[in-house]
Amino acid sequence: MTTLRDIMTSDVDFCTVEDNIYEAALKMRDGNVGVIPVLEDGRLIGVITDRDIVTRSVAEKKPNSTKIIDVISTDLVTGTPDMSVEEAEELMASEQVRRLPIVEQDKLVGIVALGDFAVHRQTRSEAGIALQSISENRNQIQH
């Protein structure tokens, strides 16, 4: 059985509650990622996504010096390193998330994105099904 420990990215850059929007955006650019976990005293308290920056900062004309704590997403869905890939796919599809922070003993130990399933699985069909399920359900949401 393949677990998230087998496929997760464990070298994850992060921000703290003291960082600002500009610093988070730089980390996203430099790491070529769309999400940065936010830690407080070593514990995961939220994530900041490229979408958070656009909708909660840029669209509201907040300065780049705005603390990320003002725009982060705190309603988190997380996984554990020993969770199976299949369990994670089901969780991500049912919760409509594309990225899953991996936590062990209250500490961030990695992150898994939908693309990781396609890269690390023997077949790409399950990741495709998860992506399709998320995309289909997102299209049903009224904006």
NORURCOR-V875542 format. One line per field, one symbol per residue. phi: phi as a letter, one per 30 degrees, with the letter a starting at -180 (. if undefined). Layout:
phi: ???
This chain:
phi: .dcdedcddcccdbccdddcedddddddddchbcbbdccbhicdclbccededddcbddchdddddddedbdccdccbbcdcddedddddddddciccbbdcbbhicdclabcedddddcddccddddddddddddddddddc
